[in-house]
Amino acid sequence: MKTVVQPGYFDIKARNSAESAGASPLSHAILDSLPARIAVLNADGIIQTVNEAWVAFENENSLTVLSKTDYNNTNYIELLKRSEGYILEESSEAIVGILAVLKGDISSFAMEYCYDLRGIKCWFLMRITGLPSLQGAIVTHDDITDRKEIELMKDEFISIASHELKTPITSLKGIVHILKLSFGKQMRGEGGKLLSTMESQLNKLVKILSDLLVMNATPGAKVLLHLEKFDFKKLVNETVRNVKNLSPLHFLSIAENESISFTGDRFRMEQVITNLLTNAVKYSPQSNQVIIKSTVDDGKLLFSVQDFGIGIDNENLNKVFERFYRVKTKRTFAGFGLGLYISAEIIKAHRGKIWVESESGKGCVFHFSLPLTND
Ligand code: ADP
């Protein structure tokens, strides 16, 4: 394997000696100006250079088993092996990632890790990015402690809020049940209907809260499905009607709604459709059109919700399905960044796909597709 660094890349030997004028001072200056710890590896994983932040961090925290100048020609993979269980618990995972990038099996690799720095729990994001023509890789370590702390606070908040809400909602459910038993016969017509709607909405709320608790406590937790055969067209009509009641100023129009017998979890599918519709309304403060389509193509159910609201820029397009991800916008919209994450988990559990097309300022089209079984 090639160990020679191509001209133009960074060379620690040159950096630490009189040759440094011949290396690329501009490249070194750029690397040194960055707050992340950065190392450049050659194709064999040998460190070619590290930036100032790297050296400063290792020295400040007395982490390294190397002295400052020893980085020269040190094999980073060996260094990680030596630190296993001592500095970095997840060394073996990092090594697998680095080797895969160096071999060109993958173009980049990232992992988050945590360690105790003088009694303080700190979080870092390690990223390995391959150099062109398999010449090596760039390793960066970013401090993500602040972001992680906010995530943990959100976890805690959601967990407390959902716990606290469960008690009054359960008690309301009990009251509605008693009302139905006591006045059921007298409440024929509108009153009885309203009580039944109230009961079914409370049941949904209880289920949503327990979902929030599970998803929050265990990111990546599998959604459990209760499969049944149901009329997807009817579900679309009902869900659109419910959201229309909540958002009377928006025009929710069903452009296509094919008759589909679908086997899946009806309640979960309603949750996904409700989430897409309420988002379409919420993120369209200047526009009131929402178009819904539900069709069948090539053995798949295709569902889409189009709005003409604020849209999502390219950079954030795939991130919106991540847990807690919210796009930063000038205007504030209420939310936690969990709805699309839960929706994506539900669609995944049905072996389907969910995605979004959008242009900033022009609105979004959220789609999902679900395989149709033959049963
Ligand atoms: P929440 O709406 O509670 O923040 P979601 O998981 O439903 O959480 O959505 C994640 C993020 O995706 C939102 O914060 C918003 O930035 C973006 N988003 C979702 N739906 C839309 C939409 N229809 N138009 C524009 N942005 C959207």
Residues whose N, C-alpha, C, O or C-beta is under 5 A from the ligand:
A	BS01	ADP	N279 A280 Y283 I310 G311 I312 V320 Y325 R326 V327 A334 G335 F336 G337 L338 G339 L340 Y341 C364
